Amino acid sequence: MAKKHRNILLNDINDTTTTNHQGSFTWEFHDYKKNITVKIMLDRWWIKCLSENLWEVVNDERAELDKLSESMKNKQEQEQ
């Protein structure tokens, strides 16, 4: 019988900690509204995978912020 996977969605994280171990690391998140702490332990190679994925997120967010900045600048120029 296949084991059912459990999905935990953390939306209101107020605390996160990381701990480096020999060849691995632990990342702990605490969701204060759900009063739940999720702790994951990953091998060292995950650092590269996570950093590549987060880099994509950062670049996407940067593009959105650039659009917002340009819009605000244009509005300010129109008001002058």
N, C-alpha and C positions, 0 to 999 in steps of 0.2 A: 504494500500500500504506500503510495507516494505521500510524503510529508507536505502539508500545506504551508505555503510561505506566508509570513506575516509582514505586512507593510505598515510602517510607522511613519506618519507625516508630522514633521516637527515644524511648527509655524511661528512659535513665540519663544525662540531661544534667547535666554539671557545670560548664559554662561557656556563657554566651551574651553576645554583644556586639551592639550596634547602632551604625551609622554613618549620620549624616545627610548627604545629598548635595543638590545643587541640584535640588529638585523630586522627590526620591526618597529612599529609605533602604535600607540593607542590614541584614539580621538574620541573624546567624550562630549556629549551635548546634553544640555538640560533645558527642557521645555517647561517654563514656569506655569503656564495655564493648565497643561495636562498633568503637571507634577510628575514628569517622567524623565528619566535619564537614560540615554542610549550610549553605549560604549562599543566602539568597534576597534578591533585589533587587526592591523594589516601588515603584510610583509613590506620591506623597504622598497621593492620595485613599484609599489602602488604610488609612491611619491611622484615619480615621473608621470604616470598616467593621470593622476589628479591635477598636477600642475599644468599639463597640456590642456586638459578640459577646462580648468579655471581660466587659463589664458584666453581661450575662446570667449568665455563669458565676459571677461574684463574688456576685451576688444569690442564685443557687441554693445556693452554698456557705454563704452567710450564714444562709439558712433552715435548712440542715442543722446548722450550729453552734448556732443558737438552740434547735433541738430537743434536741441533746445537752446543752446547758447547762441547759435546763429539766429534763431527766431527772436530771441530776446533782444539781440543787437539790432535787428531790422526794425523791431517795434520801437525801440528807443530812438533810432534815426528818424523814423516817421513822425514821432512826437516832437522832434526839434524843429 
